[in-house]
Amino acid sequence: MGKKTSKLGIFFAGNRLSKRYRWFVTLTVILATSAMVVEATIINVAIPSIMRHFAMSQDTAQWLSTGFLGAMAATMLLASWFEEAFGHRRTYMIALTLFVFSSLLGGLADNSALLIVARILQGAIAGLIQPLGMVAIYRVFPESERGKAMSIFGLGVVLAPALGPAVGGYLVDVFSWRAIFFVTVPVCTLSALLSSRYLPGREASHQRRPFDWFGCLLLALFLASLLMGFAAGHKQGWLSIGFLVRLAVTLSLAVGFVVLESKLTHPLLNLKLLMTTRFAAATVVAFIYGIGLYGSTYLIPLFVQTVIHYDAGQSGMLLLPGGISLALSISLAGYLMDRFPAHWLVLIGLVCFATSFLLLASTGSHASFLAMATWIVNDRIGLGLTIPSLNMGALKAVASEHLSQASGAVNFFRQLGGAIGVNVLSILLDWLSLRGIQLGQTTLKAHDAAFSNGFTVLAGVFLLAIYPVWRMREKTIQPDLSRLG
C-alpha cells in the first residue's frame, strides 16, 4: 500500500509517471462530477410530473432544485478540509457511496417530504465532489496543457446538464419521474471503483487542521434562512413582521459567519483570497453566472411544458442540439485558452447568453421549436466558452497552496448564485402570473408574459457580469492574434 501511494504521490508532483495515470484520474473525476451535475439539472424536466404525482404547489416543488443547490453550496467549502483529512481516494469512495444511497432513497420516496430530503442529501454530497475534481485535473497536467485539461473537465461538467434533460425527458415519458434518480447510480458505482484504484490517498506529511464546526453551522443556518426568507416575503408580504424578522436573522447569521471566518486560522472560507482583485472578481462572475445557468435550466423546461405543452421528452430534446454545440465550443475554448486571456472568452460567453434570452423573451410562446433550439445552441456556445475560462482565470489568480480552497470558493459562489436564482425566479414567476390573472389576462397569457419577463431578467443578470469580468483581466497580457495561424 505504501509503495502504491508513493507512486501516486510522485505522479501528483509532476513526475513523468503522471502520463501513466493522468487519463485515468481524468476519467474518474469526470464520471463523478458529471453524475453530480446531471442530478442537479435533470430534475427540471420531471418537476411537472412530480407536482402532479404528489399534488405539490410550485412553491414546494422549487425546493427540489433549490434544496439541492443550497446544500451543494454549503458543503463545497468543506471539500478542502476533507481532502487534507482523508485524501482524494477515501473522500470520493465514501461520498459516491452515500450519493448512490440518497439517489435510491429519492427514487423510492413515497411522499414529497422524503423526496426533498433525498434531494438535499444528494446536493450535500455533490458539493464535496465537484471542487476536488477540478483541483485534481489542474494538478496532474503541466501548465502548458492546463487549458486543454480544463476544457476536458468542463466538457464533462457542462455537457452533463445539456444532455441530461434530454435523457431525463425520455425516461419520464417511457418509465416515470423515479427513473431520473436511478440513471446515475451505475456511473457513480464505476467512478467509486476507479477512485479506489487511481486517486491518491492522504499525504502523510499533511497535518489534519481543525474542522470549523461553528462556521459550518452558521453557514447552513444562513443558507436555510436566506432561501426560506424569500418564500416568506412572497407569501406574507415584503414589509410584514415575519419577513423582517427573518431578514434580520439572515443578516445576523451572515455577519457572524464573516466575522468568525476572518478570525480563524483555518476557516471554511478563506476571506483573504477575496483580497486579490482578480479572484474576487471571478467569484462575483461565478455568482452571477450561477444565477443565470441554473435559473435558465429551471425555467426553460417548465416554460415549454406549461405554456407550449411539450411533453417531457420534447422539452428534453429541445436541449439536445445545444449539447452538440456545447461539445464543439468547449473544445474550441481549450484551444483558445492557451492563446488568449480568460476574461475575453468569459465576456464573449456572457454576451451569447444574454442574446439568447433576449430572443426568448421577445417571442415567448410564439417561437417555433427550431427557433428556440437555435437560441439554445447560441446559449450553449456561451456556456462552453465561459465555464473552463472562468475556472482557469480564478485558479491562476491564487498561489498553488491555495488551489483547493480557491476551487471550493469559486464553486460555492456559483452554486449559491444558482440556489438564489432558482428560488427568486420561481417566486417572480408565481407573482407575475398571479398579477397577470388579476389584471384580466387568461391563465395561459399570464404564464406566457411571466416567463418572458423571467427571460429578460436572466439576460440582464448576464449583462451585469461584464464589469467584474473586466476586473479579472491580467493587465500585462494582450490577445496574440498571430498565434491563431
C-alpha positions in Angstrom: 0.0 0.0 0.0 2.8 2.4 0.9 4.6 1.8 -2.4 1.4 2.4 -4.4 0.6 5.6 -2.5 4.2 6.8 -3.0 3.9 6.4 -6.8 0.6 8.3 -6.8 2.2 11.0 -4.8 5.0 11.3 -7.3 2.5 11.5 -10.2 0.8 14.4 -8.4 4.1 16.2 -8.1 4.5 16.3 -11.9 6.9 13.3 -12.5 6.9 11.5 -15.8 4.8 8.7 -14.2 1.9 11.1 -14.5 1.5 10.1 -18.1 0.5 6.6 -17.0 -2.2 7.8 -14.6 -3.3 11.2 -16.0 -6.2 10.0 -18.1 -7.5 7.5 -15.5 -7.6 10.3 -13.0 -9.4 12.5 -15.5 -11.9 9.8 -16.3 -12.6 9.1 -12.6 -13.3 12.7 -11.7 -15.3 13.5 -14.9 -17.6 10.5 -14.3 -18.2 11.6 -10.7 -18.6 15.3 -11.4 -20.9 14.7 -14.4 -23.2 12.5 -12.3 -23.4 15.2 -9.7 -24.2 17.9 -12.3 -26.7 15.7 -14.1 -28.7 15.2 -10.9 -28.6 19.0 -10.3 -30.5 19.7 -13.5 -32.2 16.6 -14.7 -34.9 17.1 -12.1 -36.2 20.1 -14.0 -37.9 18.1 -16.8 -39.6 16.0 -14.2 -41.0 18.7 -12.0 -44.4 19.0 -13.7 -44.8 15.2 -13.4 -43.7 15.2 -9.7 -46.1 18.1 -9.0 -49.0 16.1 -10.4 -48.0 12.9 -8.6 -47.7 14.5 -5.1 -50.2 17.4 -5.7 -47.3 19.8 -5.0 -47.5 23.6 -5.3 -44.9 25.4 -7.3 -43.5 26.9 -4.0 -42.9 23.4 -2.7 -41.7 22.0 -6.0 -38.9 24.5 -6.4 -37.2 23.0 -3.3 -36.4 20.0 -5.4 -34.0 22.3 -7.2 -33.0 24.9 -4.6 -32.7 22.3 -1.8 -30.1 20.5 -3.9 -28.2 23.7 -4.9 -28.3 25.2 -1.4 -26.9 22.1 0.2 -24.3 21.8 -2.5 -23.2 25.4 -1.9 -22.8 24.7 1.8 -20.6 21.6 1.5 -18.4 22.9 -1.3 -16.4 24.8 1.4 -15.8 21.6 3.2 -14.0 20.0 0.3 -10.6 21.4 1.1 -10.8 20.0 4.7 -11.9 16.6 3.5 -9.0 16.4 1.0 -6.5 17.2 3.7 -8.1 15.0 6.3 -8.8 11.9 4.2 -7.3 12.4 0.7 -9.0 12.3 -2.6 -9.4 8.5 -2.7 -11.3 8.0 0.6 -13.4 11.1 0.2 -14.5 10.0 -3.3 -15.3 6.5 -2.3 -17.4 7.4 0.8 -19.1 10.4 -0.9 -20.0 8.3 -4.0 -21.4 5.5 -1.9 -23.6 8.0 0.0 -24.7 9.6 -3.2 -25.9 6.2 -4.5 -27.9 5.7 -1.3 -29.5 9.1 -1.5 -30.4 8.5 -5.2 -32.1 5.3 -4.3 -33.9 7.0 -1.4 -35.3 9.6 -3.8 -36.3 7.1 -6.5 -38.3 5.1 -3.9 -39.8 8.1 -2.0 -43.5 7.7 -1.3 -44.1 11.3 -0.2 -42.9 14.8 -1.1 -41.1 15.5 2.2 -38.9 12.4 1.8 -38.2 13.3 -1.8 -37.0 16.8 -0.8 -34.8 15.3 1.9 -33.2 12.9 -0.6 -32.5 15.9 -2.9 -30.9 17.8 -0.1 -28.7 14.8 0.7 -27.7 14.5 -2.9 -26.7 18.2 -3.1 -24.7 18.0 0.1 -22.6 15.1 -1.2 -22.3 16.7 -4.7 -20.8 19.7 -3.1 -17.8 17.7 -1.9 -17.1 16.1 -5.2 -17.0 19.0 -7.7 -14.2 21.2 -6.2 -11.9 18.2 -5.6 -12.3 17.0 -9.2 -11.3 20.4 -10.6 -8.2 20.5 -8.3 -7.1 17.0 -9.3 -7.3 17.8 -13.0 -5.4 21.1 -12.5 -2.6 19.4 -10.7 -1.9 16.4 -12.9 -1.4 18.5 -16.1 1.6 20.7 -16.7 1.0 24.4 -17.1 1.3 24.3 -20.8 -1.6 21.8 -21.1 -3.9 23.1 -18.4 -6.1 25.0 -20.9 -6.8 21.7 -22.7 -7.2 19.9 -19.3 -9.8 22.4 -18.0 -11.7 22.2 -21.3 -11.9 18.4 -20.9 -13.1 18.7 -17.3 -15.5 21.4 -18.4 -16.9 19.2 -21.1 -18.0 16.7 -18.5 -19.3 19.3 -16.2 -21.3 21.3 -18.8 -22.2 18.6 -21.3 -23.9 16.7 -18.5 -26.7 19.3 -17.8 -27.1 19.9 -21.5 -27.7 16.2 -22.4 -29.2 15.2 -19.0 -32.6 16.8 -19.6 -32.9 15.0 -23.0 -32.2 11.7 -21.3 -34.4 12.6 -18.4 -37.3 13.6 -20.5 -37.2 10.3 -22.3 -37.1 8.4 -19.0 -40.0 10.3 -17.6 -42.2 9.6 -20.7 -41.3 6.0 -21.0 -41.0 5.0 -17.3 -41.7 7.7 -14.7 -40.0 10.5 -12.8 -38.5 7.9 -10.5 -36.1 6.8 -13.2 -34.1 10.0 -13.1 -32.9 9.1 -9.7 -31.6 5.7 -10.8 -29.9 6.8 -14.0 -26.6 8.0 -12.4 -26.2 5.0 -10.0 -24.1 2.9 -12.4 -21.9 5.9 -13.2 -21.3 6.7 -9.5 -20.5 3.0 -8.9 -17.9 2.9 -11.7 -16.3 6.1 -10.5 -16.1 4.8 -6.9 -14.3 1.7 -8.2 -11.9 3.8 -10.3 -11.2 6.1 -7.4 -10.1 3.2 -5.2 -7.5 2.3 -7.8 -6.3 5.6 -9.3 -6.9 8.6 -7.0 -4.2 9.4 -4.4 -4.6 8.8 -0.7 -3.9 11.3 2.0 -0.4 12.6 2.1 1.3 11.6 5.3 3.1 15.0 5.5 -0.3 16.8 5.7 -1.4 17.7 9.2 -5.1 17.5 9.8 -6.3 21.1 10.5 -9.1 21.7 12.9 -12.6 21.5 11.5 -14.6 24.7 11.6 -17.8 23.2 13.2 -19.3 26.5 14.3 -18.6 28.1 10.9 -20.3 25.2 9.2 -23.3 25.5 11.4 -23.6 29.3 10.8 -23.3 28.8 7.0 -26.0 26.1 7.0 -28.4 28.2 9.0 -27.7 31.2 6.9 -28.5 29.4 3.6 -31.7 27.9 5.1 -32.8 31.2 6.4 -32.0 33.0 3.2 -33.8 30.6 0.9 -36.9 30.3 3.2 -36.9 34.0 3.7 -37.7 34.7 0.0 -40.7 32.4 0.2 -41.9 34.1 3.4 -41.6 37.5 1.9 -43.7 36.4 -1.1 -46.4 34.8 1.0 -46.6 37.2 4.0 -45.6 40.5 2.2 -42.2 42.1 1.9 -42.9 44.5 4.7 -44.5 42.0 7.1 -43.2 41.5 10.6 -42.5 37.8 9.8 -40.3 38.6 6.8 -38.5 41.5 8.5 -37.6 39.2 11.4 -36.3 36.5 9.0 -34.3 39.2 7.2 -32.7 40.4 10.5 -31.9 36.8 11.4 -30.4 36.1 8.0 -28.2 39.2 8.0 -27.0 38.4 11.6 -26.0 34.9 10.5 -24.1 36.3 7.5 -22.3 38.9 9.6 -21.5 36.3 12.3 -20.1 33.9 9.6 -17.9 36.6 8.1 -16.6 37.8 11.4 -15.8 34.2 12.6 -14.1 33.2 9.3 -11.9 36.4 9.4 -10.6 35.4 12.8 -9.9 31.7 12.3 -6.5 30.3 11.3 -8.2 27.5 9.3 -11.6 28.9 8.1 -14.1 27.2 5.8 -14.0 30.2 3.5 -10.6 31.9 3.3 -11.6 35.5 3.1 -8.0 36.6 2.4 -8.4 35.1 -1.1 -11.0 37.8 -1.8 -8.4 40.5 -1.2 -7.0 39.6 -4.6 -8.9 41.7 -7.1 -8.8 39.2 -9.9 -10.0 36.3 -7.7 -12.7 38.4 -6.0 -13.9 39.5 -9.5 -14.0 35.8 -10.5 -16.2 34.9 -7.6 -18.7 37.7 -8.4 -18.8 36.4 -12.0 -19.3 32.9 -10.7 -22.2 34.0 -8.5 -24.0 35.9 -11.3 -23.2 33.0 -13.7 -24.8 30.6 -11.3 -28.0 32.6 -11.2 -28.2 32.6 -15.0 -27.1 29.0 -15.5 -29.4 27.2 -13.0 -32.2 29.8 -13.4 -32.3 29.1 -17.2 -32.2 25.3 -16.8 -35.1 25.6 -14.4 -37.2 28.0 -16.5 -36.9 26.6 -20.0 -38.3 23.0 -19.3 -41.0 24.5 -17.1 -41.9 27.1 -19.8 -42.2 24.6 -22.7 -44.2 22.1 -20.7 -46.7 24.5 -19.0 -47.1 27.2 -21.8 -46.3 25.4 -25.1 -47.5 22.0 -23.8 -44.5 19.9 -24.8 -44.1 16.6 -23.1 -41.0 15.8 -21.0 -39.3 14.1 -24.0 -39.8 17.1 -26.3 -38.6 19.5 -23.7 -35.5 17.4 -23.2 -34.9 17.0 -26.9 -35.1 20.8 -27.3 -31.8 21.0 -25.5 -30.0 18.2 -27.5 -28.7 20.4 -30.4 -27.3 22.7 -27.7 -25.4 19.8 -26.2 -23.8 19.1 -29.5 -22.8 22.7 -30.0 -21.5 22.7 -26.4 -19.1 19.9 -27.1 -17.7 21.8 -30.1 -17.4 25.1 -28.3 -15.8 23.8 -25.1 -13.2 22.0 -27.3 -12.6 25.4 -29.0 -12.3 27.0 -25.6 -9.5 24.7 -24.7 -7.6 25.8 -27.8 -8.3 29.5 -27.2 -7.5 29.5 -23.5 -3.8 28.7 -24.2 -3.7 31.7 -26.5 -6.0 34.3 -25.1 -6.6 35.7 -21.6 -9.5 34.0 -19.9 -11.6 37.2 -19.4 -12.0 37.7 -23.1 -13.6 34.3 -23.5 -15.8 34.7 -20.5 -17.0 38.1 -21.8 -17.9 36.6 -25.2 -19.8 33.7 -23.5 -21.9 36.1 -21.3 -22.9 38.1 -24.4 -24.0 34.9 -26.1 -26.1 34.0 -23.1 -27.7 37.5 -22.8 -28.6 37.5 -26.6 -30.3 34.1 -26.4 -32.5 35.0 -23.5 -33.5 38.4 -25.0 -34.6 36.5 -28.1 -36.6 34.0 -26.0 -38.2 36.9 -24.1 -39.2 38.8 -27.3 -41.2 35.9 -28.8 -42.4 33.8 -25.9 -44.8 31.0 -26.8 -44.9 32.1 -30.4 -41.4 30.8 -31.0 -41.1 27.7 -33.1 -39.2 24.6 -31.9 -36.4 25.3 -34.4 -36.1 28.9 -33.3 -35.9 28.0 -29.6 -33.4 25.2 -30.3 -31.2 27.7 -32.3 -31.2 30.2 -29.5 -30.3 27.5 -27.0 -27.4 26.5 -29.3 -26.2 30.1 -29.0 -26.7 29.9 -25.3 -24.6 26.6 -25.0 -21.8 28.1 -27.1 -21.6 30.8 -24.5 -21.6 28.2 -21.8 -18.8 26.2 -23.4 -16.6 29.3 -23.6 -17.4 30.5 -20.1 -17.0 27.6 -17.7 -13.4 26.5 -18.4 -12.2 30.1 -18.9 -13.8 31.2 -15.6 -12.2 28.3 -13.7 -8.8 28.9 -15.2 -9.0 32.6 -14.6 -9.9 32.1 -11.0 -7.2 29.5 -10.2 -4.4 31.4 -12.0 -5.1 34.3 -9.6 -4.0 32.4 -6.5 -0.9 30.6 -5.2 -0.7 26.8 -5.7 -1.0 26.1 -2.0 -4.5 27.7 -2.0 -5.8 25.9 -5.1 -8.2 23.6 -3.1 -9.7 26.5 -1.1 -9.9 28.7 -4.2 -11.7 25.9 -6.1 -14.1 25.4 -3.3 -14.8 29.2 -3.0 -15.5 29.6 -6.8 -17.8 26.6 -6.9 -19.5 27.8 -3.6 -20.4 31.2 -5.1 -21.6 29.7 -8.3 -23.9 27.3 -6.5 -25.0 30.0 -4.1 -26.0 32.1 -7.1 -27.8 29.1 -8.6 -29.8 28.4 -5.4 -30.8 32.0 -5.0 -31.5 32.4 -8.8 -33.9 29.4 -8.9 -35.6 30.5 -5.7 -36.1 34.1 -6.7 -37.1 33.3 -10.3 -39.7 30.8 -9.1 -41.2 33.4 -6.8 -41.0 36.1 -9.5 -42.8 33.7 -12.0 -45.5 32.9 -9.5 -46.1 36.6 -8.6 -46.1 37.8 -12.3 -48.5 35.0 -13.3 -50.9 35.9 -10.4 -50.7 39.6 -11.2 -51.5 39.0 -14.9 -54.6 36.9 -14.0 -55.7 39.6 -11.6 -55.4 42.2 -14.4 -57.8 40.1 -16.5 -55.4 38.0 -18.6 -56.1 34.4 -19.3 -54.0 31.9 -17.3 -52.1 30.9 -20.4 -51.4 34.5 -21.4 -50.4 35.4 -17.9 -47.9 32.5 -17.7 -46.5 33.4 -21.1 -45.9 37.0 -20.1 -44.4 35.9 -16.8 -41.9 33.6 -18.5 -40.9 36.4 -21.0 -40.2 38.7 -18.1 -38.2 36.0 -16.4 -36.1 35.5 -19.5 -35.5 39.3 -19.7 -34.3 39.3 -16.1 -31.9 36.5 -16.9 -30.5 38.4 -19.8 -30.0 41.4 -17.6 -28.2 39.3 -15.0 -25.7 38.1 -17.5 -25.0 41.7 -18.7 -24.4 42.7 -15.1 -21.4 40.4 -15.0 -19.5 42.3 -17.7 -17.8 44.7 -15.3 -16.5 42.1 -12.9 -15.3 40.0 -15.9 -13.2 43.0 -17.0 -11.7 43.2 -13.5 -10.5 39.6 -14.0 -8.1 40.6 -16.7 -4.3 40.2 -16.4 -3.2 43.7 -17.5 0.2 42.6 -18.8 -1.3 40.1 -21.3 -2.9 41.0 -24.6 -4.5 38.7 -27.2 -1.9 37.4 -29.7 -3.8 37.2 -32.9 -0.8 36.0 -34.8 -0.9 32.7 -32.9 -4.3 31.7 -34.4 -2.4 30.7 -37.5 
